[in-house]
Amino acid sequence: MARTAMGVVDMSNNNTNNNPPPPRPPNSRTKDFFASPALSLSLAGIFRDGAAAAAAAANMEVEEGDEGSGGGGGRREETVEISSENSGHARSRSEELDFDGGEGEDEEGDGGDGDGGDKNKKKKRKKYHRHTAEQIREMEALFKESPHPDEKQRQQLSKQLGLAPRQVKFWFQNRRTQIKAIQERHENSLLKTEMDKLRDENKSLRETIKKSACPNCGFATSSKDASVATEEQQLKIENARLKAEIEKLRAAVGKHPPGASSTNSSCSAGNDQENRSSLDFYTGIFGLEKTRIMEIVNQGMEELKKMATAGDPLWVRSVETGREILNYDEYVKEFSVDSSSNGRPKRSIEASRETGVVFVDLPRLVQSFMDVNQWKEMFPCMISKAATVDVISNGEGPNRSGAVQLMFAELQMLTPMVPTREVYFIRHCKQLSADQWAIVDVSVDKVEDNIDASLVKCRKRPSGCIIEDKSNGHCKVIWVEHLECQKSIIPTMYRSIVNSGIAFGARHWIATLQQQCERLVFFMATNVPTKDSSGVATLAGRKSILKLAQRMTWSFCRALGASSYHTWTKVSSKTGDDIRVASRKNLNDPGEPLGVIMCAVSSVWLPVSHHVLFDFLRDEARRHEWDIMSSGGPVQSIANLAKGQDRGNAVTIQTMKSKENSMWILQDSSTNTYESMVVFAPVDITGMQSVMTGCDASNVAVLPSGFSILPDGLESRPLVITSRPEEKSTEGGSLLTIAFQILTNTSPTAKLSMESVESVNTLISCTLRNIKTSLQCEDG
């Protein structure tokens, strides 16, 4: 057997007795996605180390089995239907020519006898069969339906085309190998491009840090760049501000006078700061020794384990809503909590518990909690800022059991109307048994005595999760969220969902975790049925589109909340609803259009179920009812990629045609038990076509707009007592947040004009009016 540029050809004269491969059921590739063995393999090994993941990407198998074996036995399963047009120039030789070993009677007949026969035996006895265009067309048609035809199909095709069964067999074998080689070359090219890009980015960052900015304060060292505040410099300026606050905190406890550790050089001050040990840091801020901190986290761990496993009377299940409610009197008795206020501002207690199963292996999940960047990516709609302030203990082993670190997080809702929650806490992870881990978060006791009250509006009582490893890459997670927050002014429409603890509660965390893990499983899977990947021919194209959609959604979540990243200005819309407007400048991020970007957001209550509202907004067939950009014209879906079991979790590419031109829209819709989102952005058609073939999408500029949909949190009793489920529905209304981002000027130095504000005001007002009209809730 020899491998050529055209594929695999039979070059042996001794394999005539090989048994034919066992027949393969023609419909085996349509097995249920979650029932296939390939998914179990991908679930079990999906979160291995980075080197293995890179190797898997470089050698992605479109179909299982050794093509070089001539189609021998072994399990095969169809993963993605790849059109023959992708084969390019390599098609001509392998399609038109087939090699035959010239064995058996054919050889004897051709050889003659005597000396002539001996001379012929010295030569290579190969026959070249040039297929006709009709034969190639028929075999291509069957290849698209079944790349692995069984014996019966090959016999039938050979009779139909006047070819030998061996010729049909070798043609299909060569075609499969050709497709596989093309995809492997394409995957290797993508990996090489990505590696080169990362190398260049690393080099650029090193030069920037070395030449352009002070590592401590972030200000430019050369005057030519002083006027250009890049995103990196802004982050470093924020870091310098936080370090200044730390110095102020040290002064508050009398251990370090202001400026004692600083010199005339900001860089030397930074070095002194970095040389300070973790123990000095904690002693300076909290006045607590490391042993006291470890005592606090160990007590918190024990409390978390009890809170996660205890039942009645500590947790009482509501008959009406089914949610578990903490019996606070029993909690105070059980854990000897000091419930006196001691003159502190009045606080509200929020406690919730939720249990769920997620598609992820245990080590990967634990790592996601201990790595702050992975933690932010796992909960993009809930965490607007997060940082590991310092590490007290690195823990032991590869999974860092026993690790303790001080963290900061800013928690948000996807609306600028609800204030964010800033919280400092100690995070501790610990392995409880061979298949069970615990992650506990707890705010340090008496931190209010040493830190400005503005930094401690929210404290965490022992919260976190117990993670238990299950079979086939699943984990059972018991999440406990226990917060103590200062009461603040909440808009009326959000008061119920926030004050009940649902907005920042365990149910929200679990639902988001399940959704993100399921999305990752669908992203990594190689056995995706064609119905879940329509419009995209290759796995590389599918992954590129899903990556771009995820980046688009992350950008949408960052732009929408009440984070201190944004300064919101309230204006009144033409419909009487409040609109909040903020602007920012993009100087050098290729992922967004360069220039001045304005974001306008409005939140309203609608008297319709959040499920109904979500299905309406994500449906391309009804997009023309609310999208004024479509001008009432039809919208068609040209690609649909599933990213979850629920049909609402999907990425689609839609096209809108008008008299002047056509527009492509990338849409990412997602839903879980708590929240739904529909995020979309117009995309460049040429750039999107390259992404669909598997090209890198990091430089494709997208400016997302979209909707966030929440249930209103109003819990009501059923109107009647009945066994009919449709009459027992207690669903209330929906909280709809609509956000539009537009590029107002391509020059970053331009100012925001009132004309731009008026345009986006009209855009939001018209869209809201269209939605209310279509859902027949004008009076809502």
GINORUR-V805399 format. One record per residue. N is the residue number from 0. RES is the residue in one letter. SS is DSSP state (A for helix, B for strand, O for the rest). PSI is psi in whole degrees, -180 to 180 (999 if undefined). NEAR is the number of other C-alpha atoms within 8 Angstrom. Layout:
N_RES_SS_PSI_NEAR / N_RES_SS_PSI_NEAR
//
This chain:
0_M_O_130_9 / 1_A_B_147_7 / 2_R_B_122_9 / 3_T_B_179_7 / 4_A_O_-22_6 / 5_M_O_-16_11 / 6_G_B_-143_13 / 7_V_B_129_15 / 8_V_B_152_12 / 9_D_O_111_11 / 10_M_O_13_7 / 11_S_O_146_7 / 12_N_O_9_8 / 13_N_O_21_5 / 14_N_O_27_6 / 15_T_O_-18_6 / 16_N_O_6_5 / 17_N_O_138_5 / 18_N_O_143_4 / 19_P_O_154_6 / 20_P_O_150_8 / 21_P_O_145_7 / 22_P_O_141_8 / 23_R_O_128_8 / 24_P_O_127_6 / 25_P_O_-20_9 / 26_N_O_19_6 / 27_S_A_-23_9 / 28_R_A_-8_9 / 29_T_A_19_7 / 30_K_O_155_8 / 31_D_O_133_6 / 32_F_A_-47_9 / 33_F_A_-12_5 / 34_A_A_-8_7 / 35_S_O_145_9 / 36_P_A_-30_6 / 37_A_A_-35_8 / 38_L_A_-39_12 / 39_S_A_-40_10 / 40_L_A_-44_10 / 41_S_A_-34_12 / 42_L_A_-40_14 / 43_A_A_-33_10 / 44_G_A_17_8 / 45_I_O_-24_11 / 46_F_O_41_9 / 47_R_O_-179_8 / 48_D_O_164_6 / 49_G_A_-35_6 / 50_A_A_-42_6 / 51_A_A_-38_8 / 52_A_A_-40_11 / 53_A_A_-40_8 / 54_A_A_-39_8 / 55_A_A_-39_8 / 56_A_A_-37_8 / 57_A_A_-23_10 / 58_N_O_39_8 / 59_M_O_128_8 / 60_E_O_123_7 / 61_V_O_-31_9 / 62_E_O_146_8 / 63_E_O_159_8 / 64_G_O_157_9 / 65_D_O_109_8 / 66_E_A_-26_10 / 67_G_A_-10_9 / 68_S_A_7_7 / 69_G_O_26_10 / 70_G_O_35_10 / 71_G_O_-176_8 / 72_G_O_167_7 / 73_G_O_150_5 / 74_R_O_133_6 / 75_R_O_149_7 / 76_E_O_130_9 / 77_E_O_134_11 / 78_T_O_-51_12 / 79_V_O_137_13 / 80_E_O_119_9 / 81_I_O_126_8 / 82_S_O_151_7 / 83_S_A_-19_8 / 84_E_A_-19_5 / 85_N_A_-8_7 / 86_S_A_-20_10 / 87_G_A_-141_6 / 88_H_A_-25_5 / 89_A_A_-5_10 / 90_R_A_-37_9 / 91_S_A_-50_7 / 92_R_A_-46_8 / 93_S_A_-26_13 / 94_E_A_-36_11 / 95_E_A_-27_12 / 96_L_B_146_10 / 97_D_B_144_14 / 98_F_B_143_12 / 99_D_B_139_11 / 100_G_O_-15_11 / 101_G_O_41_10 / 102_E_O_174_8 / 103_G_A_-136_6 / 104_E_A_-33_6 / 105_D_A_-41_8 / 106_E_A_-46_10 / 107_E_A_-41_8 / 108_G_A_-36_7 / 109_D_A_-26_6 / 110_G_A_-25_10 / 111_G_O_-159_8 / 112_D_O_177_7 / 113_G_A_-151_6 / 114_D_A_-35_6 / 115_G_A_-37_9 / 116_G_A_-40_10 / 117_D_A_-39_9 / 118_K_A_-39_8 / 119_N_A_-31_9 / 120_K_A_-26_9 / 121_K_A_-23_6 / 122_K_O_159_6 / 123_K_O_119_5 / 124_R_O_87_9 / 125_K_O_136_8 / 126_K_B_137_8 / 127_Y_B_123_8 / 128_H_B_114_9 / 129_R_B_118_7 / 130_H_O_147_10 / 131_T_O_165_7 / 132_A_A_-36_7 / 133_E_A_-41_6 / 134_Q_A_-42_9 / 135_I_A_-42_11 / 136_R_A_-43_8 / 137_E_A_-43_8 / 138_M_A_-35_10 / 139_E_A_-41_9 / 140_A_A_-43_8 / 141_L_A_-35_9 / 142_F_A_-38_11 / 143_K_A_-33_11 / 144_E_A_-40_6 / 145_S_O_96_8 / 146_P_O_-19_9 / 147_H_O_75_8 / 148_P_O_146_12 / 149_D_O_-179_11 / 150_E_A_-42_10 / 151_K_A_-42_8 / 152_Q_A_-40_8 / 153_R_A_-41_12 / 154_Q_A_-45_9 / 155_Q_A_-41_8 / 156_L_A_-38_10 / 157_S_A_-40_12 / 158_K_A_-41_9 / 159_Q_A_-37_7 / 160_L_A_-5_7 / 161_G_O_34_6 / 162_L_O_160_9 / 163_A_O_148_8 / 164_P_A_-35_9 / 165_R_A_-37_7 / 166_Q_A_-43_11 / 167_V_A_-44_12 / 168_K_A_-47_9 / 169_F_A_-33_14 / 170_W_A_-47_11 / 171_F_A_-39_12 / 172_Q_A_-46_13 / 173_N_A_-39_13 / 174_R_A_-42_11 / 175_R_A_-44_11 / 176_T_A_-38_12 / 177_Q_A_-46_13 / 178_I_A_-44_11 / 179_K_A_-42_10 / 180_A_A_-39_8 / 181_I_A_-45_9 / 182_Q_A_-37_8 / 183_E_A_-41_11 / 184_R_A_-40_8 / 185_H_A_-43_8 / 186_E_A_-43_13 / 187_N_A_-38_9 / 188_S_A_-41_8 / 189_L_A_-43_11 / 190_L_A_-40_9 / 191_K_A_-42_8 / 192_T_A_-44_8 / 193_E_A_-40_9 / 194_M_A_-43_8 / 195_D_A_-39_8 / 196_K_A_-43_8 / 197_L_A_-38_8 / 198_R_A_-44_8 / 199_D_A_-40_8 / 200_E_A_-41_8 / 201_N_A_-43_8 / 202_K_A_-42_8 / 203_S_A_-42_8 / 204_L_A_-41_8 / 205_R_A_-43_8 / 206_E_A_-38_9 / 207_T_A_-46_9 / 208_I_A_-37_10 / 209_K_A_-39_9 / 210_K_A_-35_7 / 211_S_A_-26_11 / 212_A_B_152_13 / 213_C_O_130_13 / 214_P_O_-22_10 / 215_N_O_-52_11 / 216_C_O_-21_13 / 217_G_O_-2_13 / 218_F_O_147_9 / 219_A_B_140_11 / 220_T_O_-16_9 / 221_S_O_141_7 / 222_S_A_-26_7 / 223_K_A_-26_5 / 224_D_A_2_9 / 225_A_O_-30_10 / 226_S_O_-9_6 / 227_V_O_102_5 / 228_A_O_94_9 / 229_T_O_167_8 / 230_E_A_-38_6 / 231_E_A_-42_7 / 232_Q_A_-38_12 / 233_Q_A_-40_10 / 234_L_A_-39_9 / 235_K_A_-35_12 / 236_I_A_-41_11 / 237_E_A_-38_8 / 238_N_A_-41_10 / 239_A_A_-38_11 / 240_R_A_-41_8 / 241_L_A_-38_8 / 242_K_A_-35_8 / 243_A_A_-38_8 / 244_E_A_-37_8 / 245_I_A_-42_9 / 246_E_A_-39_11 / 247_K_A_-38_9 / 248_L_A_-38_13 / 249_R_A_-41_14 / 250_A_A_-32_11 / 251_A_A_-32_8 / 252_V_O_3_11 / 253_G_O_9_7 / 254_K_O_-34_8 / 255_H_O_116_10 / 256_P_O_153_8 / 257_P_O_133_8 / 258_G_O_5_7 / 259_A_O_-33_6 / 260_S_O_4_7 / 261_S_O_154_10 / 262_T_O_-173_8 / 263_N_O_-23_4 / 264_S_O_123_7 / 265_S_A_-29_11 / 266_C_A_-42_10 / 267_S_A_-34_9 / 268_A_A_-39_12 / 269_G_A_-39_11 / 270_N_A_-42_8 / 271_D_A_-40_10 / 272_Q_A_-44_8 / 273_E_A_-30_7 / 274_N_A_-12_6 / 275_R_O_133_8 / 276_S_O_163_7 / 277_S_A_-39_9 / 278_L_A_-42_9 / 279_D_A_-39_8 / 280_F_A_-48_9 / 281_Y_A_-38_12 / 282_T_A_-38_11 / 283_G_A_-37_12 / 284_I_A_-52_12 / 285_F_A_-12_8 / 286_G_O_25_8 / 287_L_O_140_8 / 288_E_O_163_9 / 289_K_A_-36_10 / 290_T_A_-36_6 / 291_R_A_-39_8 / 292_I_A_-43_10 / 293_M_A_-35_8 / 294_E_A_-40_8 / 295_I_A_-46_10 / 296_V_A_-33_13 / 297_N_A_-40_8 / 298_Q_A_-41_8 / 299_G_A_-38_14 / 300_M_A_-43_12 / 301_E_A_-40_8 / 302_E_A_-41_10 / 303_L_A_-43_14 / 304_K_A_-40_9 / 305_K_A_-42_8 / 306_M_A_-31_8 / 307_A_A_-27_12 / 308_T_A_-19_6 / 309_A_O_151_8 / 310_G_O_-141_7 / 311_D_O_135_6 / 312_P_O_-1_7 / 313_L_O_-42_11 / 314_W_B_130_11 / 315_V_B_129_11 / 316_R_B_130_8 / 317_S_O_132_9 / 318_V_O_-35_5 / 319_E_O_-44_5 / 320_T_O_-18_6 / 321_G_O_-5_7 / 322_R_O_152_6 / 323_E_B_136_10 / 324_I_B_133_10 / 325_L_B_129_10 / 326_N_O_98_10 / 327_Y_A_-34_7 / 328_D_A_-42_6 / 329_E_A_-35_9 / 330_Y_A_-46_12 / 331_V_A_-40_11 / 332_K_A_-41_8 / 333_E_A_-41_6 / 334_F_A_10_7 / 335_S_O_52_7 / 336_V_O_137_7 / 337_D_O_106_5 / 338_S_O_5_5 / 339_S_O_147_4 / 340_S_O_-26_7 / 341_N_O_40_4 / 342_G_O_1_4 / 343_R_O_160_5 / 344_P_O_148_6 / 345_K_O_134_7 / 346_R_B_154_8 / 347_S_B_146_8 / 348_I_B_128_8 / 349_E_B_123_12 / 350_A_B_135_12 / 351_S_B_157_14 / 352_R_B_139_13 / 353_E_B_146_10 / 354_T_B_139_9 / 355_G_B_163_9 / 356_V_B_133_9 / 357_V_B_151_12 / 358_F_B_82_12 / 359_V_O_148_13 / 360_D_O_157_13 / 361_L_A_-49_12 / 362_P_A_-40_7 / 363_R_A_-38_10 / 364_L_A_-42_9 / 365_V_A_-42_12 / 366_Q_A_-35_10 / 367_S_A_-29_11 / 368_F_A_-33_10 / 369_M_A_-21_8 / 370_D_O_117_8 / 371_V_A_-34_11 / 372_N_A_-42_7 / 373_Q_A_-34_10 / 374_W_A_-43_11 / 375_K_A_-41_12 / 376_E_A_-29_7 / 377_M_A_-28_10 / 378_F_O_63_12 / 379_P_O_-29_11 / 380_C_O_-10_11 / 381_M_O_-30_9 / 382_I_B_114_12 / 383_S_B_-30_14 / 384_K_B_148_9 / 385_A_B_147_12 / 386_A_B_147_8 / 387_T_B_108_10 / 388_V_B_-45_8 / 389_D_B_161_8 / 390_V_B_123_10 / 391_I_B_-43_11 / 392_S_B_134_8 / 393_N_O_-11_9 / 394_G_O_-177_9 / 395_E_B_148_9 / 396_G_O_175_6 / 397_P_O_-28_4 / 398_N_O_3_8 / 399_R_O_45_10 / 400_S_B_130_10 / 401_G_O_3_12 / 402_A_O_141_13 / 403_V_B_129_13 / 404_Q_B_148_13 / 405_L_B_131_13 / 406_M_B_158_13 / 407_F_B_142_13 / 408_A_B_144_12 / 409_E_B_115_13 / 410_L_B_142_11 / 411_Q_O_162_16 / 412_M_O_159_12 / 413_L_O_61_12 / 414_T_O_142_12 / 415_P_O_-3_13 / 416_M_O_-24_8 / 417_V_O_125_11 / 418_P_O_149_9 / 419_T_O_166_11 / 420_R_B_120_9 / 421_E_B_131_12 / 422_V_B_133_13 / 423_Y_B_138_12 / 424_F_B_159_13 / 425_I_B_130_13 / 426_R_B_132_13 / 427_H_B_128_12 / 428_C_B_144_15 / 429_K_B_138_10 / 430_Q_B_118_10 / 431_L_B_-35_8 / 432_S_B_-174_6 / 433_A_O_-32_5 / 434_D_O_25_7 / 435_Q_B_131_11 / 436_W_B_161_13 / 437_A_B_139_13 / 438_I_B_120_14 / 439_V_B_138_15 / 440_D_B_133_14 / 441_V_B_133_14 / 442_S_O_147_12 / 443_V_O_137_9 / 444_D_O_143_5 / 445_K_O_25_6 / 446_V_A_-24_9 / 447_E_A_-24_8 / 448_D_A_-23_5 / 449_N_O_-12_11 / 450_I_O_145_10 / 451_D_O_136_8 / 452_A_A_-25_7 / 453_S_A_-18_5 / 454_L_A_-7_9 / 455_V_O_42_12 / 456_K_O_-18_11 / 457_C_B_132_11 / 458_R_B_149_13 / 459_K_B_117_13 / 460_R_O_166_11 / 461_P_O_113_14 / 462_S_B_170_15 / 463_G_B_-152_12 / 464_C_B_150_13 / 465_I_B_123_13 / 466_I_B_125_12 / 467_E_B_127_11 / 468_D_B_131_12 / 469_K_O_180_8 / 470_S_O_159_6 / 471_N_O_41_8 / 472_G_O_22_14 / 473_H_B_152_14 / 474_C_B_140_15 / 475_K_B_128_12 / 476_V_B_126_13 / 477_I_B_115_12 / 478_W_B_130_15 / 479_V_B_126_15 / 480_E_B_120_13 / 481_H_B_105_12 / 482_L_B_152_12 / 483_E_B_108_12 / 484_C_B_146_11 / 485_Q_B_141_10 / 486_K_O_137_7 / 487_S_O_168_4 / 488_I_O_122_4 / 489_I_O_135_10 / 490_P_O_149_8 / 491_T_A_-44_6 / 492_M_A_-25_9 / 493_Y_A_-2_11 / 494_R_A_-41_9 / 495_S_A_-46_11 / 496_I_A_-28_12 / 497_V_A_-49_11 / 498_N_A_-25_7 / 499_S_O_-8_9 / 500_G_O_3_11 / 501_I_O_-38_12 / 502_A_O_-42_9 / 503_F_O_22_8 / 504_G_O_-180_13 / 505_A_A_-35_13 / 506_R_A_-41_11 / 507_H_A_-44_12 / 508_W_A_-46_11 / 509_I_A_-45_13 / 510_A_A_-41_11 / 511_T_A_-41_11 / 512_L_A_-45_11 / 513_Q_A_-42_12 / 514_Q_A_-43_11 / 515_Q_A_-39_10 / 516_C_A_-40_11 / 517_E_A_-38_12 / 518_R_A_-40_10 / 519_L_A_-37_8 / 520_V_A_-46_12 / 521_F_A_-32_11 / 522_F_A_-40_9 / 523_M_A_-19_8 / 524_A_O_144_9 / 525_T_O_-8_11 / 526_N_O_54_11 / 527_V_O_123_11 / 528_P_O_151_11 / 529_T_A_-35_9 / 530_K_A_-22_5 / 531_D_A_7_9 / 532_S_B_46_14 / 533_S_B_141_10 / 534_G_O_-8_7 / 535_V_O_125_10 / 536_A_O_-25_13 / 537_T_O_158_11 / 538_L_A_-37_9 / 539_A_A_-41_10 / 540_G_A_-40_14 / 541_R_A_-46_14 / 542_K_A_-40_10 / 543_S_A_-41_14 / 544_I_A_-43_12 / 545_L_A_-37_10 / 546_K_A_-45_9 / 547_L_A_-41_10 / 548_A_A_-38_12 / 549_Q_A_-43_9 / 550_R_A_-39_8 / 551_M_A_-43_14 / 552_T_A_-41_11 / 553_W_A_-43_10 / 554_S_A_-39_9 / 555_F_A_-44_12 / 556_C_A_-39_11 / 557_R_A_-34_10 / 558_A_A_-12_8 / 559_L_A_-29_11 / 560_G_O_-177_13 / 561_A_O_24_14 / 562_S_O_155_11 / 563_S_O_-5_5 / 564_Y_O_-29_4 / 565_H_O_151_9 / 566_T_O_110_7 / 567_W_O_139_8 / 568_T_B_129_7 / 569_K_B_131_8 / 570_V_B_162_8 / 571_S_B_136_8 / 572_S_O_171_12 / 573_K_O_-16_8 / 574_T_O_1_6 / 575_G_O_-8_6 / 576_D_O_148_10 / 577_D_B_137_10 / 578_I_B_135_13 / 579_R_B_133_12 / 580_V_B_136_13 / 581_A_B_154_11 / 582_S_B_155_11 / 583_R_B_166_7 / 584_K_B_129_9 / 585_N_B_115_12 / 586_L_O_-39_8 / 587_N_O_12_6 / 588_D_O_114_8 / 589_P_O_-11_10 / 590_G_O_-10_9 / 591_E_O_158_10 / 592_P_O_142_12 / 593_L_O_138_13 / 594_G_B_-159_14 / 595_V_B_123_18 / 596_I_B_131_13 / 597_M_B_135_12 / 598_C_B_128_12 / 599_A_B_133_14 / 600_V_B_141_14 / 601_S_B_139_12 / 602_S_B_133_13 / 603_V_B_161_9 / 604_W_B_134_11 / 605_L_B_138_11 / 606_P_O_49_9 / 607_V_O_155_11 / 608_S_O_145_11 / 609_H_A_-26_12 / 610_H_A_-43_6 / 611_V_A_-43_8 / 612_L_A_-42_11 / 613_F_A_-47_12 / 614_D_A_-35_9 / 615_F_A_-45_8 / 616_L_A_-27_10 / 617_R_A_-12_10 / 618_D_O_116_8 / 619_E_A_-25_11 / 620_A_A_-21_8 / 621_R_A_9_9 / 622_R_A_-36_12 / 623_H_A_-16_14 / 624_E_A_-26_10 / 625_W_O_-25_11 / 626_D_O_108_10 / 627_I_A_-17_11 / 628_M_A_-22_4 / 629_S_A_-12_13 / 630_S_O_31_8 / 631_G_O_2_8 / 632_G_O_166_9 / 633_P_O_150_9 / 634_V_B_130_13 / 635_Q_B_147_9 / 636_S_B_125_10 / 637_I_B_-9_9 / 638_A_B_141_11 / 639_N_B_115_13 / 640_L_B_120_11 / 641_A_B_141_12 / 642_K_O_23_11 / 643_G_O_168_11 / 644_Q_O_-36_6 / 645_D_O_134_6 / 646_R_O_-17_7 / 647_G_O_-15_9 / 648_N_O_94_13 / 649_A_B_155_13 / 650_V_B_128_14 / 651_T_B_152_12 / 652_I_B_120_12 / 653_Q_B_151_14 / 654_T_B_135_12 / 655_M_B_124_13 / 656_K_B_132_11 / 657_S_O_-179_9 / 658_K_O_-37_4 / 659_E_O_-51_4 / 660_N_O_-179_6 / 661_S_B_152_8 / 662_M_B_141_10 / 663_W_B_139_12 / 664_I_B_128_12 / 665_L_B_124_13 / 666_Q_B_132_13 / 667_D_B_111_15 / 668_S_B_139_13 / 669_S_B_148_10 / 670_T_B_147_12 / 671_N_O_-171_9 / 672_T_O_-14_5 / 673_Y_O_-42_10 / 674_E_B_149_11 / 675_S_B_149_12 / 676_M_B_145_13 / 677_V_B_111_14 / 678_V_B_136_14 / 679_F_B_160_12 / 680_A_B_140_12 / 681_P_B_143_11 / 682_V_B_154_13 / 683_D_O_130_7 / 684_I_A_-45_8 / 685_T_A_-44_6 / 686_G_A_-38_9 / 687_M_A_-34_10 / 688_Q_A_-37_8 / 689_S_A_-36_9 / 690_V_A_-37_13 / 691_M_A_-23_12 / 692_T_O_-4_11 / 693_G_O_5_15 / 694_C_O_161_11 / 695_D_O_135_9 / 696_A_O_7_10 / 697_S_O_-24_7 / 698_N_O_8_7 / 699_V_O_118_11 / 700_A_O_126_9 / 701_V_O_142_11 / 702_L_O_93_11 / 703_P_O_146_14 / 704_S_B_175_12 / 705_G_B_-162_12 / 706_F_B_143_11 / 707_S_B_131_12 / 708_I_B_126_14 / 709_L_B_149_11 / 710_P_B_151_14 / 711_D_O_-6_13 / 712_G_O_2_9 / 713_L_O_119_8 / 714_E_O_118_8 / 715_S_O_158_6 / 716_R_O_155_6 / 717_P_O_148_9 / 718_L_O_-31_6 / 719_V_O_163_6 / 720_I_O_114_6 / 721_T_O_159_7 / 722_S_O_-7_5 / 723_R_O_120_6 / 724_P_A_-32_7 / 725_E_A_-22_5 / 726_E_A_-13_9 / 727_K_O_-1_12 / 728_S_O_132_7 / 729_T_O_16_8 / 730_E_O_134_7 / 731_G_O_-141_13 / 732_G_O_-168_12 / 733_S_B_148_15 / 734_L_B_110_15 / 735_L_B_124_12 / 736_T_B_123_13 / 737_I_B_132_12 / 738_A_B_133_13 / 739_F_B_136_12 / 740_Q_B_132_11 / 741_I_B_150_9 / 742_L_B_110_10 / 743_T_B_-26_10 / 744_N_B_138_9 / 745_T_O_-6_9 / 746_S_O_122_8 / 747_P_O_-19_11 / 748_T_O_-3_6 / 749_A_O_159_7 / 750_K_O_154_5 / 751_L_O_127_9 / 752_S_O_157_6 / 753_M_A_-27_6 / 754_E_A_-39_6 / 755_S_A_-42_9 / 756_V_A_-42_10 / 757_E_A_-37_8 / 758_S_A_-45_8 / 759_V_A_-29_11 / 760_N_A_-46_12 / 761_T_A_-40_10 / 762_L_A_-48_9 / 763_I_A_-43_14 / 764_S_A_-45_11 / 765_C_A_-39_9 / 766_T_A_-44_11 / 767_L_A_-42_9 / 768_R_A_-41_10 / 769_N_A_-40_10 / 770_I_A_-46_10 / 771_K_A_-38_12 / 772_T_A_-44_9 / 773_S_A_-34_9 / 774_L_O_6_7 / 775_Q_O_49_6 / 776_C_O_44_11 / 777_E_O_-32_7 / 778_D_O_1_3 / 779_G_O_999_7
//
